Amino acid sequence: MNAFSALVRKDLVLYFSNRRSVIVSIVAPILIAAFFGSLFGGGDSAPAHVPVGIADLDDSPLSRQVVAAMKADPSLAITELPDATAAAQVKAGTLRASITLPKGFGAQSSQALFGASTKPRIDLRYDPSQSMVLPLVRGLLAQHAMQVVTQAVFSGSTPVIADMREHVAADSTMPPERRHQLLAMFDDIAKVQQARPTDPAASGSNPGGGRATLSMPFATNETQMSSGTEPRYNSYAHAFAGMGVQFILFMGVDMAIGLLMSRRLGLWTRLRAAPLSRSTLLGSRIASTAAIALIIFAIIYAVAMAAFGVRIEGSVPGFLAVLAAFALLTASFGLLIAALGRTPEATRGLAILATLLLVMLGGAWVPAFIFPAWLQKVSLVAPTRWAIDGLDAMTWRGQPFEAALLPVAAMLGFTALFSILAVWRFEWEE
């Protein structure tokens, strides 16, 4: 252990003695993260097949028709869930939005079509990172609900018109001219229904000749589902996670290239002359690289919190666990690239390709939810995706410690795999 700790201290002293390199490794991700955070602060484009949960608390024929119409829409991937479950999945980022049709929706929406009753209030919850999803879901909900409600009102299959006529006739607060127009329209509709009760052309028409104006049969309560005293999407939190991951991976590769340079200069031959095993030599490099990664990431997030409002809204232990797991992943990744590259020159080219692919697939440059559906699934094989998702969950999403367990487990699994491959493929002589 004395030899191991001495090797780790040696690596730390050598790395931090190069002040210019340390400053660049810290300042570069901060500047680029600030740029990307401001660039994507306005939202994102709406992806196809937006996953949306729906809870039908009314369970009336009309509300079931609305749910069926939403399910048939090609732009949405509707899942029927209990209200609390749907809200929790929106908060966790599994669903983009959730719709809750309240009790009495069917009866109240029909009555409210002409302002004759209180409008039912539909709860529309949405992920604050999906700014373009809200108008999409709101618009499609309005379209399908209006179609279903107007068809039910004008089809003649329900006594809605007669009930609404009685309500309007008894409403003394309504202006007389408007009451007269509505009553005349209801009488005209009744005549059309009696003459052609099964004519589909009568459905959804306005027999009143425009003498009364239709209004939206519902209102929405729109709530951002994220944690914290001010629930909102902080694009800087994602940008600093992505840029931190990218530049720390580059740092890990630089440390691995330094390992190859030491081998070329004969330093490893001298170290191997001492009673040190391969695992001790390579393990000390993994430990020192991981320690440097943790220090740099801590400084990056300190700047993010002080200057850009990034906060750990979730579990602090979970946040630290994600950082520690990624630090170990960085060290093993750099060692693997060095083992595969074999020489410093070849390793640099391989490192650029591998690192850029990982950061692109992981959503470091642009959020992964902008990817096509197939690419979102493919990106799960990239360890950087787990790192960024874990950091997002612990910062602006405000998730509990349990949400960090899967990302941490995935990164530790990749770390073990990379370490085994690196030790197996590492050549002690160039």
Contacts in CASP RR format, 6 or more apart in sequence:
PFRMAT RR
TARGET T0000
AUTHOR 0000-0000-0000
METHOD contacts of the structure
MODEL  1
MNAFSALVRKDLVLYFSNRRSVIVSIVAPILIAAFFGSLFGGGDSAPAHV
PVGIADLDDSPLSRQVVAAMKADPSLAITELPDATAAAQVKAGTLRASIT
LPKGFGAQSSQALFGASTKPRIDLRYDPSQSMVLPLVRGLLAQHAMQVVT
QAVFSGSTPVIADMREHVAADSTMPPERRHQLLAMFDDIAKVQQARPTDP
AASGSNPGGGRATLSMPFATNETQMSSGTEPRYNSYAHAFAGMGVQFILF
MGVDMAIGLLMSRRLGLWTRLRAAPLSRSTLLGSRIASTAAIALIIFAII
YAVAMAAFGVRIEGSVPGFLAVLAAFALLTASFGLLIAALGRTPEATRGL
AILATLLLVMLGGAWVPAFIFPAWLQKVSLVAPTRWAIDGLDAMTWRGQP
FEAALLPVAAMLGFTALFSILAVWRFEWEE
3 274 0 8 1.000
3 276 0 8 1.000
3 280 0 8 1.000
4 280 0 8 1.000
4 283 0 8 1.000
4 284 0 8 1.000
4 287 0 8 1.000
7 280 0 8 1.000
7 281 0 8 1.000
7 284 0 8 1.000
7 285 0 8 1.000
7 288 0 8 1.000
8 284 0 8 1.000
8 287 0 8 1.000
8 288 0 8 1.000
8 291 0 8 1.000
10 288 0 8 1.000
11 255 0 8 1.000
11 284 0 8 1.000
11 285 0 8 1.000
11 288 0 8 1.000
11 289 0 8 1.000
11 292 0 8 1.000
12 288 0 8 1.000
12 291 0 8 1.000
12 292 0 8 1.000
15 21 0 8 1.000
15 22 0 8 1.000
15 255 0 8 1.000
15 288 0 8 1.000
15 292 0 8 1.000
16 22 0 8 1.000
16 292 0 8 1.000
21 254 0 8 1.000
25 247 0 8 1.000
25 250 0 8 1.000
25 251 0 8 1.000
25 296 0 8 1.000
26 296 0 8 1.000
26 299 0 8 1.000
26 300 0 8 1.000
28 247 0 8 1.000
29 240 0 8 1.000
29 243 0 8 1.000
29 244 0 8 1.000
29 246 0 8 1.000
29 247 0 8 1.000
29 248 0 8 1.000
29 300 0 8 1.000
30 240 0 8 1.000
30 243 0 8 1.000
30 300 0 8 1.000
30 303 0 8 1.000
30 304 0 8 1.000
32 239 0 8 1.000
32 243 0 8 1.000
33 236 0 8 1.000
33 239 0 8 1.000
33 240 0 8 1.000
33 242 0 8 1.000
33 243 0 8 1.000
33 244 0 8 1.000
33 300 0 8 1.000
33 304 0 8 1.000
34 236 0 8 1.000
34 239 0 8 1.000
34 308 0 8 1.000
35 239 0 8 1.000
36 235 0 8 1.000
36 239 0 8 1.000
36 243 0 8 1.000
36 365 0 8 1.000
37 235 0 8 1.000
37 236 0 8 1.000
37 238 0 8 1.000
37 239 0 8 1.000
38 235 0 8 1.000
38 236 0 8 1.000
40 235 0 8 1.000
40 238 0 8 1.000
40 239 0 8 1.000
40 366 0 8 1.000
40 367 0 8 1.000
41 233 0 8 1.000
41 235 0 8 1.000
42 131 0 8 1.000
42 235 0 8 1.000
43 129 0 8 1.000
43 130 0 8 1.000
43 131 0 8 1.000
43 132 0 8 1.000
43 233 0 8 1.000
43 235 0 8 1.000
44 129 0 8 1.000
44 130 0 8 1.000
44 131 0 8 1.000
44 132 0 8 1.000
44 367 0 8 1.000
44 369 0 8 1.000
44 370 0 8 1.000
45 132 0 8 1.000
45 370 0 8 1.000
46 75 0 8 1.000
46 130 0 8 1.000
46 132 0 8 1.000
46 133 0 8 1.000
46 136 0 8 1.000
47 369 0 8 1.000
47 370 0 8 1.000
47 372 0 8 1.000
47 373 0 8 1.000
48 75 0 8 1.000
48 372 0 8 1.000
48 373 0 8 1.000
49 74 0 8 1.000
49 75 0 8 1.000
49 76 0 8 1.000
49 77 0 8 1.000
49 373 0 8 1.000
50 75 0 8 1.000
50 76 0 8 1.000
50 77 0 8 1.000
50 96 0 8 1.000
50 97 0 8 1.000
50 133 0 8 1.000
50 136 0 8 1.000
50 137 0 8 1.000
51 77 0 8 1.000
51 79 0 8 1.000
51 94 0 8 1.000
51 95 0 8 1.000
51 96 0 8 1.000
52 70 0 8 1.000
52 76 0 8 1.000
52 77 0 8 1.000
52 78 0 8 1.000
52 79 0 8 1.000
52 95 0 8 1.000
52 96 0 8 1.000
52 97 0 8 1.000
52 98 0 8 1.000
52 99 0 8 1.000
52 137 0 8 1.000
53 78 0 8 1.000
53 79 0 8 1.000
53 80 0 8 1.000
53 81 0 8 1.000
53 86 0 8 1.000
53 89 0 8 1.000
53 90 0 8 1.000
53 95 0 8 1.000
53 97 0 8 1.000
53 98 0 8 1.000
53 99 0 8 1.000
54 67 0 8 1.000
54 70 0 8 1.000
54 78 0 8 1.000
54 79 0 8 1.000
54 80 0 8 1.000
54 81 0 8 1.000
54 86 0 8 1.000
54 98 0 8 1.000
54 99 0 8 1.000
54 100 0 8 1.000
54 101 0 8 1.000
55 80 0 8 1.000
55 81 0 8 1.000
55 82 0 8 1.000
55 83 0 8 1.000
55 86 0 8 1.000
55 98 0 8 1.000
55 99 0 8 1.000
55 100 0 8 1.000
55 101 0 8 1.000
56 63 0 8 1.000
56 64 0 8 1.000
56 67 0 8 1.000
56 80 0 8 1.000
56 101 0 8 1.000
57 83 0 8 1.000
57 100 0 8 1.000
57 101 0 8 1.000
57 102 0 8 1.000
57 103 0 8 1.000
57 105 0 8 1.000
58 101 0 8 1.000
58 102 0 8 1.000
58 103 0 8 1.000
58 104 0 8 1.000
58 105 0 8 1.000
58 106 0 8 1.000
60 104 0 8 1.000
60 105 0 8 1.000
60 106 0 8 1.000
60 107 0 8 1.000
62 105 0 8 1.000
62 106 0 8 1.000
62 109 0 8 1.000
62 110 0 8 1.000
62 148 0 8 1.000
62 149 0 8 1.000
62 152 0 8 1.000
63 101 0 8 1.000
63 105 0 8 1.000
63 106 0 8 1.000
65 148 0 8 1.000
65 152 0 8 1.000
66 101 0 8 1.000
66 105 0 8 1.000
66 144 0 8 1.000
66 145 0 8 1.000
66 148 0 8 1.000
67 78 0 8 1.000
67 80 0 8 1.000
67 101 0 8 1.000
69 144 0 8 1.000
69 147 0 8 1.000
69 148 0 8 1.000
70 76 0 8 1.000
70 78 0 8 1.000
70 99 0 8 1.000
70 140 0 8 1.000
70 141 0 8 1.000
70 144 0 8 1.000
71 78 0 8 1.000
73 140 0 8 1.000
73 144 0 8 1.000
75 136 0 8 1.000
75 140 0 8 1.000
76 137 0 8 1.000
76 140 0 8 1.000
79 86 0 8 1.000
79 95 0 8 1.000
81 89 0 8 1.000
81 98 0 8 1.000
83 98 0 8 1.000
83 100 0 8 1.000
83 123 0 8 1.000
86 95 0 8 1.000
86 98 0 8 1.000
86 100 0 8 1.000
86 125 0 8 1.000
87 98 0 8 1.000
87 125 0 8 1.000
87 225 0 8 1.000
89 95 0 8 1.000
89 98 0 8 1.000
90 96 0 8 1.000
90 97 0 8 1.000
90 98 0 8 1.000
90 125 0 8 1.000
90 126 0 8 1.000
90 127 0 8 1.000
90 225 0 8 1.000
91 225 0 8 1.000
91 226 0 8 1.000
91 227 0 8 1.000
91 397 0 8 1.000
92 393 0 8 1.000
92 397 0 8 1.000
92 399 0 8 1.000
92 403 0 8 1.000
93 127 0 8 1.000
93 129 0 8 1.000
93 397 0 8 1.000
95 127 0 8 1.000
96 126 0 8 1.000
96 127 0 8 1.000
96 130 0 8 1.000
96 133 0 8 1.000
96 137 0 8 1.000
96 369 0 8 1.000
97 124 0 8 1.000
97 125 0 8 1.000
97 126 0 8 1.000
97 127 0 8 1.000
97 130 0 8 1.000
97 133 0 8 1.000
97 134 0 8 1.000
97 137 0 8 1.000
98 123 0 8 1.000
98 124 0 8 1.000
98 125 0 8 1.000
98 126 0 8 1.000
99 122 0 8 1.000
99 123 0 8 1.000
99 124 0 8 1.000
99 137 0 8 1.000
99 141 0 8 1.000
100 122 0 8 1.000
100 123 0 8 1.000
100 124 0 8 1.000
100 125 0 8 1.000
101 120 0 8 1.000
101 122 0 8 1.000
102 120 0 8 1.000
102 121 0 8 1.000
102 122 0 8 1.000
102 123 0 8 1.000
104 120 0 8 1.000
105 120 0 8 1.000
105 122 0 8 1.000
105 218 0 8 1.000
106 120 0 8 1.000
106 149 0 8 1.000
108 117 0 8 1.000
108 118 0 8 1.000
108 119 0 8 1.000
108 120 0 8 1.000
109 119 0 8 1.000
109 120 0 8 1.000
109 145 0 8 1.000
109 149 0 8 1.000
109 217 0 8 1.000
109 218 0 8 1.000
110 149 0 8 1.000
110 152 0 8 1.000
110 153 0 8 1.000
110 158 0 8 1.000
110 160 0 8 1.000
110 164 0 8 1.000
110 217 0 8 1.000
111 117 0 8 1.000
111 160 0 8 1.000
111 163 0 8 1.000
111 164 0 8 1.000
111 167 0 8 1.000
112 118 0 8 1.000
112 119 0 8 1.000
112 120 0 8 1.000
112 215 0 8 1.000
112 217 0 8 1.000
112 218 0 8 1.000
113 149 0 8 1.000
113 150 0 8 1.000
113 153 0 8 1.000
113 164 0 8 1.000
113 214 0 8 1.000
113 215 0 8 1.000
113 217 0 8 1.000
114 164 0 8 1.000
114 168 0 8 1.000
114 182 0 8 1.000
114 212 0 8 1.000
114 214 0 8 1.000
114 215 0 8 1.000
115 215 0 8 1.000
116 164 0 8 1.000
116 167 0 8 1.000
116 168 0 8 1.000
116 171 0 8 1.000
116 182 0 8 1.000
117 167 0 8 1.000
119 216 0 8 1.000
119 217 0 8 1.000
119 218 0 8 1.000
119 219 0 8 1.000
120 217 0 8 1.000
120 218 0 8 1.000
120 219 0 8 1.000
121 218 0 8 1.000
121 219 0 8 1.000
121 220 0 8 1.000
121 221 0 8 1.000
122 141 0 8 1.000
122 218 0 8 1.000
122 219 0 8 1.000
122 220 0 8 1.000
122 221 0 8 1.000
123 220 0 8 1.000
123 221 0 8 1.000
123 223 0 8 1.000
124 134 0 8 1.000
124 137 0 8 1.000
124 138 0 8 1.000
124 141 0 8 1.000
124 220 0 8 1.000
124 221 0 8 1.000
124 222 0 8 1.000
124 223 0 8 1.000
125 222 0 8 1.000
125 223 0 8 1.000
125 224 0 8 1.000
125 225 0 8 1.000
126 133 0 8 1.000
126 134 0 8 1.000
126 137 0 8 1.000
126 222 0 8 1.000
126 223 0 8 1.000
126 224 0 8 1.000
126 225 0 8 1.000
127 133 0 8 1.000
127 224 0 8 1.000
127 225 0 8 1.000
127 226 0 8 1.000
127 233 0 8 1.000
128 224 0 8 1.000
128 225 0 8 1.000
128 226 0 8 1.000
128 231 0 8 1.000
128 232 0 8 1.000
128 233 0 8 1.000
129 233 0 8 1.000
129 235 0 8 1.000
129 238 0 8 1.000
129 367 0 8 1.000
129 369 0 8 1.000
129 396 0 8 1.000
130 369 0 8 1.000
131 233 0 8 1.000
134 222 0 8 1.000
138 220 0 8 1.000
138 222 0 8 1.000
141 220 0 8 1.000
142 216 0 8 1.000
145 217 0 8 1.000
145 218 0 8 1.000
146 216 0 8 1.000
146 217 0 8 1.000
149 217 0 8 1.000
150 203 0 8 1.000
150 204 0 8 1.000
150 214 0 8 1.000
151 203 0 8 1.000
151 204 0 8 1.000
152 158 0 8 1.000
152 160 0 8 1.000
153 160 0 8 1.000
153 161 0 8 1.000
153 164 0 8 1.000
153 204 0 8 1.000
154 161 0 8 1.000
154 189 0 8 1.000
154 193 0 8 1.000
154 202 0 8 1.000
154 203 0 8 1.000
154 204 0 8 1.000
154 205 0 8 1.000
154 207 0 8 1.000
155 202 0 8 1.000
155 203 0 8 1.000
156 193 0 8 1.000
156 197 0 8 1.000
161 186 0 8 1.000
161 189 0 8 1.000
161 190 0 8 1.000
161 193 0 8 1.000
162 186 0 8 1.000
162 190 0 8 1.000
164 186 0 8 1.000
165 182 0 8 1.000
165 183 0 8 1.000
165 186 0 8 1.000
165 187 0 8 1.000
165 190 0 8 1.000
168 174 0 8 1.000
168 179 0 8 1.000
168 182 0 8 1.000
168 183 0 8 1.000
168 186 0 8 1.000
169 179 0 8 1.000
169 183 0 8 1.000
171 179 0 8 1.000
174 182 0 8 1.000
178 212 0 8 1.000
181 211 0 8 1.000
181 212 0 8 1.000
182 212 0 8 1.000
184 208 0 8 1.000
184 211 0 8 1.000
185 206 0 8 1.000
185 207 0 8 1.000
185 208 0 8 1.000
185 209 0 8 1.000
185 210 0 8 1.000
185 211 0 8 1.000
185 212 0 8 1.000
188 207 0 8 1.000
188 208 0 8 1.000
188 209 0 8 1.000
189 207 0 8 1.000
189 208 0 8 1.000
191 207 0 8 1.000
192 202 0 8 1.000
192 207 0 8 1.000
193 202 0 8 1.000
196 202 0 8 1.000
206 214 0 8 1.000
223 231 0 8 1.000
224 231 0 8 1.000
224 232 0 8 1.000
224 233 0 8 1.000
225 231 0 8 1.000
226 232 0 8 1.000
226 233 0 8 1.000
226 313 0 8 1.000
226 396 0 8 1.000
226 397 0 8 1.000
226 398 0 8 1.000
227 313 0 8 1.000
227 314 0 8 1.000
227 397 0 8 1.000
227 398 0 8 1.000
227 399 0 8 1.000
228 311 0 8 1.000
228 313 0 8 1.000
228 398 0 8 1.000
232 396 0 8 1.000
233 396 0 8 1.000
234 308 0 8 1.000
234 309 0 8 1.000
234 310 0 8 1.000
234 311 0 8 1.000
234 395 0 8 1.000
234 396 0 8 1.000
236 304 0 8 1.000
236 308 0 8 1.000
236 309 0 8 1.000
236 310 0 8 1.000
237 304 0 8 1.000
237 310 0 8 1.000
237 311 0 8 1.000
237 391 0 8 1.000
237 392 0 8 1.000
237 395 0 8 1.000
237 396 0 8 1.000
238 367 0 8 1.000
238 388 0 8 1.000
238 392 0 8 1.000
238 396 0 8 1.000
240 300 0 8 1.000
240 301 0 8 1.000
240 304 0 8 1.000
240 308 0 8 1.000
240 310 0 8 1.000
241 364 0 8 1.000
241 387 0 8 1.000
241 388 0 8 1.000
241 391 0 8 1.000
241 392 0 8 1.000
241 395 0 8 1.000
242 359 0 8 1.000
242 363 0 8 1.000
242 364 0 8 1.000
242 365 0 8 1.000
242 388 0 8 1.000
242 391 0 8 1.000
243 300 0 8 1.000
243 364 0 8 1.000
244 296 0 8 1.000
244 297 0 8 1.000
244 300 0 8 1.000
244 364 0 8 1.000
245 326 0 8 1.000
245 359 0 8 1.000
245 362 0 8 1.000
245 364 0 8 1.000
245 384 0 8 1.000
245 387 0 8 1.000
245 388 0 8 1.000
245 391 0 8 1.000
246 355 0 8 1.000
246 359 0 8 1.000
246 364 0 8 1.000
247 296 0 8 1.000
248 293 0 8 1.000
248 296 0 8 1.000
248 297 0 8 1.000
248 326 0 8 1.000
248 327 0 8 1.000
248 330 0 8 1.000
249 330 0 8 1.000
249 333 0 8 1.000
249 334 0 8 1.000
249 355 0 8 1.000
249 358 0 8 1.000
249 359 0 8 1.000
249 384 0 8 1.000
250 351 0 8 1.000
250 355 0 8 1.000
251 289 0 8 1.000
251 292 0 8 1.000
251 293 0 8 1.000
251 296 0 8 1.000
251 330 0 8 1.000
252 289 0 8 1.000
252 292 0 8 1.000
252 293 0 8 1.000
252 330 0 8 1.000
252 331 0 8 1.000
252 333 0 8 1.000
252 334 0 8 1.000
253 333 0 8 1.000
253 334 0 8 1.000
253 337 0 8 1.000
253 338 0 8 1.000
253 347 0 8 1.000
253 348 0 8 1.000
253 351 0 8 1.000
253 355 0 8 1.000
255 285 0 8 1.000
255 288 0 8 1.000
255 289 0 8 1.000
255 292 0 8 1.000
255 331 0 8 1.000
255 334 0 8 1.000
256 285 0 8 1.000
256 289 0 8 1.000
256 334 0 8 1.000
256 335 0 8 1.000
256 337 0 8 1.000
256 338 0 8 1.000
256 347 0 8 1.000
256 351 0 8 1.000
257 338 0 8 1.000
257 344 0 8 1.000
257 347 0 8 1.000
257 348 0 8 1.000
257 351 0 8 1.000
258 344 0 8 1.000
259 285 0 8 1.000
259 335 0 8 1.000
259 338 0 8 1.000
260 338 0 8 1.000
260 342 0 8 1.000
260 343 0 8 1.000
260 344 0 8 1.000
260 347 0 8 1.000
260 430 0 8 1.000
261 344 0 8 1.000
262 268 0 8 1.000
263 428 0 8 1.000
263 429 0 8 1.000
263 430 0 8 1.000
264 344 0 8 1.000
264 430 0 8 1.000
268 281 0 8 1.000
268 428 0 8 1.000
271 281 0 8 1.000
272 281 0 8 1.000
272 428 0 8 1.000
278 423 0 8 1.000
278 426 0 8 1.000
278 428 0 8 1.000
279 423 0 8 1.000
282 335 0 8 1.000
282 422 0 8 1.000
282 423 0 8 1.000
282 426 0 8 1.000
285 331 0 8 1.000
285 335 0 8 1.000
286 328 0 8 1.000
286 331 0 8 1.000
286 332 0 8 1.000
286 335 0 8 1.000
286 419 0 8 1.000
287 331 0 8 1.000
288 331 0 8 1.000
289 327 0 8 1.000
289 330 0 8 1.000
289 331 0 8 1.000
289 334 0 8 1.000
289 335 0 8 1.000
290 324 0 8 1.000
290 327 0 8 1.000
290 328 0 8 1.000
290 330 0 8 1.000
290 331 0 8 1.000
291 327 0 8 1.000
293 326 0 8 1.000
293 327 0 8 1.000
293 330 0 8 1.000
293 331 0 8 1.000
294 323 0 8 1.000
294 324 0 8 1.000
294 327 0 8 1.000
297 323 0 8 1.000
297 326 0 8 1.000
297 327 0 8 1.000
298 323 0 8 1.000
301 310 0 8 1.000
304 310 0 8 1.000
305 311 0 8 1.000
310 395 0 8 1.000
310 396 0 8 1.000
311 395 0 8 1.000
311 396 0 8 1.000
312 319 0 8 1.000
312 394 0 8 1.000
312 395 0 8 1.000
313 394 0 8 1.000
313 395 0 8 1.000
313 396 0 8 1.000
313 397 0 8 1.000
313 398 0 8 1.000
314 393 0 8 1.000
314 394 0 8 1.000
314 395 0 8 1.000
314 397 0 8 1.000
314 398 0 8 1.000
314 399 0 8 1.000
314 400 0 8 1.000
315 394 0 8 1.000
315 398 0 8 1.000
315 399 0 8 1.000
315 400 0 8 1.000
315 401 0 8 1.000
315 403 0 8 1.000
315 404 0 8 1.000
316 394 0 8 1.000
317 401 0 8 1.000
318 394 0 8 1.000
318 401 0 8 1.000
318 404 0 8 1.000
318 408 0 8 1.000
319 391 0 8 1.000
319 394 0 8 1.000
319 395 0 8 1.000
319 404 0 8 1.000
321 401 0 8 1.000
321 404 0 8 1.000
321 408 0 8 1.000
322 387 0 8 1.000
322 390 0 8 1.000
322 391 0 8 1.000
322 394 0 8 1.000
322 404 0 8 1.000
322 407 0 8 1.000
322 408 0 8 1.000
322 411 0 8 1.000
323 391 0 8 1.000
325 387 0 8 1.000
325 407 0 8 1.000
325 408 0 8 1.000
325 411 0 8 1.000
325 412 0 8 1.000
325 415 0 8 1.000
326 387 0 8 1.000
326 411 0 8 1.000
328 411 0 8 1.000
328 412 0 8 1.000
328 415 0 8 1.000
329 383 0 8 1.000
329 387 0 8 1.000
329 411 0 8 1.000
329 412 0 8 1.000
329 414 0 8 1.000
329 415 0 8 1.000
329 418 0 8 1.000
331 415 0 8 1.000
332 414 0 8 1.000
332 415 0 8 1.000
332 416 0 8 1.000
332 418 0 8 1.000
332 419 0 8 1.000
332 422 0 8 1.000
333 383 0 8 1.000
333 414 0 8 1.000
333 418 0 8 1.000
334 351 0 8 1.000
334 418 0 8 1.000
334 422 0 8 1.000
335 418 0 8 1.000
335 419 0 8 1.000
335 422 0 8 1.000
335 426 0 8 1.000
336 418 0 8 1.000
336 419 0 8 1.000
336 421 0 8 1.000
336 422 0 8 1.000
336 425 0 8 1.000
337 347 0 8 1.000
337 350 0 8 1.000
337 351 0 8 1.000
337 354 0 8 1.000
338 347 0 8 1.000
338 422 0 8 1.000
338 426 0 8 1.000
339 421 0 8 1.000
339 422 0 8 1.000
339 423 0 8 1.000
339 424 0 8 1.000
339 425 0 8 1.000
339 426 0 8 1.000
339 427 0 8 1.000
340 347 0 8 1.000
340 350 0 8 1.000
340 425 0 8 1.000
341 347 0 8 1.000
341 350 0 8 1.000
342 427 0 8 1.000
342 430 0 8 1.000
343 430 0 8 1.000
357 382 0 8 1.000
358 382 0 8 1.000
358 383 0 8 1.000
358 384 0 8 1.000
359 365 0 8 1.000
359 384 0 8 1.000
361 375 0 8 1.000
361 378 0 8 1.000
361 379 0 8 1.000
361 381 0 8 1.000
361 382 0 8 1.000
361 384 0 8 1.000
361 385 0 8 1.000
362 368 0 8 1.000
362 379 0 8 1.000
362 382 0 8 1.000
362 384 0 8 1.000
362 385 0 8 1.000
362 387 0 8 1.000
362 388 0 8 1.000
363 371 0 8 1.000
363 379 0 8 1.000
363 384 0 8 1.000
363 385 0 8 1.000
363 388 0 8 1.000
364 384 0 8 1.000
364 388 0 8 1.000
368 376 0 8 1.000
368 379 0 8 1.000
368 385 0 8 1.000
368 388 0 8 1.000
368 389 0 8 1.000
369 376 0 8 1.000
371 379 0 8 1.000
379 385 0 8 1.000
380 386 0 8 1.000
383 410 0 8 1.000
383 411 0 8 1.000
383 414 0 8 1.000
386 406 0 8 1.000
386 407 0 8 1.000
386 410 0 8 1.000
386 411 0 8 1.000
386 414 0 8 1.000
387 407 0 8 1.000
387 411 0 8 1.000
389 407 0 8 1.000
390 403 0 8 1.000
390 404 0 8 1.000
390 407 0 8 1.000
393 399 0 8 1.000
393 403 0 8 1.000
393 404 0 8 1.000
393 407 0 8 1.000
394 403 0 8 1.000
394 404 0 8 1.000
397 403 0 8 1.000
END
